Amino acid sequence: MALASMSLVQLGLAASVGMIDRVGPEGAAALRLAFGGLLLAVWQRALWRSSVRPRERVLVAGCALGVVTAGLTVLFMAAVARLPLGTASALEFLGPLGVAVARSRGRKGLLWPVLAAVGVVSLTEPWRGEVDLVGVGFALGAAVCWAGYILLTQRVGDELDGITGLGVSLPVAGLIASLVFGPSLVRVWTWDLVPIGLGLALLVPVLPFALEMLALRRLTTAAFGTLMALEPAIAGLLGLVLLGQGLGPSQVLGTLAVVAAGVGAERGGTRPPQTTRLVPGQRAVLADCPASAASAAVTVGTEGAGGAPADTGAFTTSGRPASGSSRTGPPPTSSSGSR
């Protein structure tokens, strides 16, 4: 899922070339986030119609995820305007690399993040071009946002079923991006940008973010942060296949390094099934809420006489009763749909 997400991101960026020529890179990023937020707000409307609302702390985490998502996009675009793309990408990767190092266990766990860092530096060649300190500051800000994105995506994904969390975070990100870049889009706005923006929003960010939320239920943040090093390698390979852009010796070695790091991180970074303790009083409310094939959305609760809870069984994120738990209420209601 992480590999599919990174591939979709690069395909989406390649497909955005025409829009970038019309509205600029910042405008294209703002439109993708705005239309992505609109799509998720409509898609996840069942979340707001249901009788059970996410807990306040989950909503706060979802809004924070939206803020760092917008910050990641806005700051990286500002960095690219002042720095060579390779330099900005290498500095931005310090975010997931920092997560991978901080969450690694023992010296052996540090092997893959270090190997990934070497690969990214070889791929992006940050020593080419001049250094702009303001641009460096923007790139480091994007790195902090990327680290926050990884941590918050896992937290929100563990708390809410399916991709429901994106129904909170993406509208917030779209709103922020629209406020920052919206005024510059007024001069170039035409209505044919609507279908183009909706289509590109599916490629980036809706589908990649959904896949990453599901992937972080199965991978540790350390493994996921290391896997992100594959993104510049995927970009280089797509450039070679689709655009005929060659890879130099440094890029080839960098690609091999990040692929090796990604394989090693994935093999040792699988998370056990996550268990969610149901809150007394919750009822099955997901009859028309879309669920992922990999993580069915299930929320169940019953009450006994006098309002006492009849059962508060534990369920894994796949919707199955956890080991040692029991359930005496009606069968869980779930719904599956295509994304």
GINORFEN-V101376 format. One record per residue. N is the residue number from 1. OMEGA is omega in whole degrees, 0 to 359 (* if undefined). NEAR is the number of other C-alpha atoms within 10 Angstrom. D_CENTER is the distance of its C-alpha to the mean C-alpha in Angstrom with 1 decimal. Layout:
BEGIN
N:OMEGA:NEAR:D_CENTER  N:OMEGA:NEAR:D_CENTER
END
This chain:
BEGIN
1:178:15:11.0  2:179:23:9.2  3:178:18:12.1  4:179:12:11.8  5:181:23:8.3  6:178:25:9.8  7:178:19:13.0  8:178:21:11.8  9:182:22:10.4  10:176:20:13.9  11:178:17:15.8  12:177:20:14.4  13:178:19:15.5  14:180:15:18.8  15:182:16:19.3  16:185:21:18.9  17:181:13:21.9  18:179:12:24.3  19:179:19:22.5  20:178:15:22.2  21:184:11:25.9  22:188:14:26.6  23:181:20:24.5  24:182:16:23.3  25:180:20:20.0  26:178:22:19.3  27:179:25:20.4  28:179:25:18.4  29:180:28:15.1  30:180:28:16.4  31:179:27:17.4  32:180:27:14.2  33:182:32:12.5  34:180:25:15.7  35:175:27:16.1  36:177:28:12.6  37:178:26:13.4  38:179:19:16.8  39:181:18:15.8  40:179:21:13.7  41:178:21:16.5  42:184:11:19.0  43:186:16:17.3  44:182:19:16.8  45:179:14:20.2  46:179:18:21.5  47:184:20:19.6  48:177:12:21.9  49:187:10:25.0  50:180:16:25.1  51:179:11:27.6  52:179:15:25.1  53:174:12:22.7  54:178:15:19.8  55:186:10:21.3  56:183:9:21.4  57:177:11:19.5  58:176:19:16.5  59:179:16:16.8  60:179:15:17.0  61:178:19:13.9  62:177:25:12.0  63:177:23:13.8  64:176:20:13.1  65:176:28:9.3  66:180:28:10.4  67:182:23:12.7  68:176:24:10.7  69:177:28:8.2  70:179:28:11.7  71:178:23:13.2  72:182:25:11.0  73:185:20:12.0  74:183:23:15.5  75:180:22:16.4  76:177:26:15.5  77:178:22:17.5  78:179:20:20.2  79:181:28:20.3  80:179:19:20.6  81:184:15:23.5  82:183:18:25.3  83:170:24:24.4  84:184:20:24.4  85:181:19:21.1  86:179:21:21.6  87:180:23:22.3  88:181:28:19.4  89:180:25:16.9  90:178:24:18.8  91:180:24:18.8  92:181:26:15.1  93:176:27:14.5  94:178:20:16.5  95:178:23:13.5  96:177:29:11.9  97:178:27:15.5  98:177:19:16.7  99:182:23:14.4  100:180:27:15.7  101:182:22:19.2  102:183:12:19.3  103:179:16:18.2  104:181:20:20.4  105:177:11:23.6  106:183:9:26.7  107:181:8:27.6  108:180:8:26.7  109:180:19:23.1  110:184:18:23.1  111:185:15:24.2  112:176:28:21.0  113:180:28:19.2  114:179:18:22.5  115:178:20:22.8  116:180:29:19.3  117:178:21:20.3  118:180:17:23.6  119:180:29:22.0  120:179:29:19.7  121:179:21:22.8  122:181:23:24.9  123:188:29:22.5  124:179:23:22.0  125:184:19:25.6  126:180:20:25.0  127:178:12:28.8  128:178:12:29.5  129:180:12:30.0  130:182:11:30.9  131:175:15:29.0  132:186:13:28.5  133:177:12:28.0  134:177:13:26.4  135:177:22:23.8  136:178:21:23.3  137:177:16:22.7  138:181:27:20.0  139:178:30:18.3  140:175:23:18.6  141:176:21:17.2  142:178:31:14.1  143:178:27:14.0  144:179:21:14.4  145:180:25:11.6  146:176:26:9.2  147:177:24:10.8  148:178:20:10.5  149:181:23:6.8  150:183:23:6.9  151:182:19:10.0  152:177:20:9.3  153:178:30:6.3  154:181:20:9.0  155:180:19:11.7  156:179:26:10.9  157:178:24:10.1  158:184:21:13.4  159:185:20:15.3  160:184:20:14.6  161:177:23:15.2  162:178:25:13.3  163:182:25:10.5  164:181:28:12.9  165:179:29:10.7  166:176:28:9.0  167:175:25:12.7  168:190:25:13.0  169:185:27:10.2  170:174:30:10.1  171:177:24:13.9  172:179:26:14.1  173:179:26:12.1  174:179:25:14.3  175:181:20:17.3  176:180:21:17.0  177:179:25:16.4  178:179:22:19.4  179:182:11:21.5  180:187:15:21.0  181:183:17:21.5  182:181:18:23.2  183:181:10:26.7  184:181:15:26.4  185:183:18:25.5  186:184:10:28.6  187:186:9:30.9  188:186:11:29.2  189:168:13:28.1  190:188:9:29.4  191:177:7:28.7  192:175:8:27.8  193:183:16:24.5  194:179:13:23.4  195:178:11:23.2  196:180:17:21.8  197:179:22:19.1  198:179:19:18.3  199:179:16:18.2  200:180:25:16.0  201:176:26:13.5  202:179:21:13.2  203:177:23:12.5  204:21:26:10.1  205:194:23:8.0  206:184:25:8.9  207:179:18:9.1  208:181:23:6.4  209:177:23:3.6  210:179:22:6.6  211:180:19:7.2  212:177:24:4.6  213:178:26:5.7  214:180:23:9.0  215:182:22:9.1  216:170:23:8.8  217:186:23:11.8  218:180:21:13.7  219:171:22:13.1  220:178:22:14.0  221:178:27:11.9  222:179:28:14.7  223:181:32:14.3  224:179:25:10.6  225:178:29:11.3  226:180:31:14.3  227:180:28:12.7  228:178:22:10.8  229:180:31:14.4  230:186:28:14.8  231:177:23:13.1  232:177:24:16.3  233:177:24:18.3  234:178:19:16.9  235:179:18:17.5  236:180:22:21.0  237:177:19:21.7  238:176:17:20.8  239:178:16:22.9  240:186:13:25.7  241:187:10:25.7  242:187:10:25.0  243:179:11:26.5  244:180:10:29.0  245:183:12:27.8  246:176:13:29.3  247:176:15:27.9  248:180:11:30.2  249:180:11:31.1  250:179:14:28.6  251:179:22:25.7  252:179:17:27.0  253:179:17:27.3  254:178:27:23.8  255:179:26:22.3  256:181:17:24.4  257:183:24:23.4  258:175:30:19.6  259:178:21:20.1  260:179:17:22.4  261:180:25:20.0  262:178:24:17.2  263:180:16:19.7  264:180:18:21.2  265:182:26:18.0  266:182:19:17.0  267:182:10:20.6  268:187:14:20.8  269:180:19:17.5  270:178:17:17.6  271:172:13:17.4  272:177:11:20.2  273:181:13:19.7  274:182:15:18.7  275:179:18:21.5  276:178:18:21.3  277:183:11:24.7  278:180:17:25.6  279:179:16:27.0  280:177:17:30.6  281:178:17:31.2  282:179:17:28.1  283:179:21:28.8  284:185:19:27.2  285:189:21:25.5  286:183:22:23.1  287:179:16:25.7  288:177:16:23.9  289:181:22:20.2  290:181:22:18.3  291:177:22:17.2  292:176:20:15.3  293:182:14:17.8  294:183:12:16.2  295:184:17:16.1  296:182:20:18.8  297:182:27:18.7  298:175:25:21.9  299:187:21:23.3  300:173:26:27.1  301:178:22:29.8  302:178:21:33.5  303:176:16:36.3  304:181:10:39.7  305:178:7:43.0  306:178:6:43.0  307:180:10:39.3  308:180:11:38.9  309:178:15:35.9  310:181:16:37.0  311:175:20:34.1  312:184:21:30.8  313:179:20:29.7  314:179:22:26.6  315:174:23:24.1  316:181:18:21.5  317:176:25:18.0  318:178:19:19.7  319:180:19:22.2  320:177:14:25.1  321:178:16:27.5  322:180:18:26.9  323:177:10:29.9  324:182:7:32.8  325:179:12:31.6  326:179:13:33.5  327:183:17:33.2  328:181:11:36.2  329:178:15:34.8  330:180:11:34.3  331:182:9:31.9  332:177:18:28.2  333:179:16:27.2  334:181:19:24.1  335:178:15:23.0  336:181:17:21.2  337:180:11:20.3  338:180:7:18.8  339:*:12:15.6
END
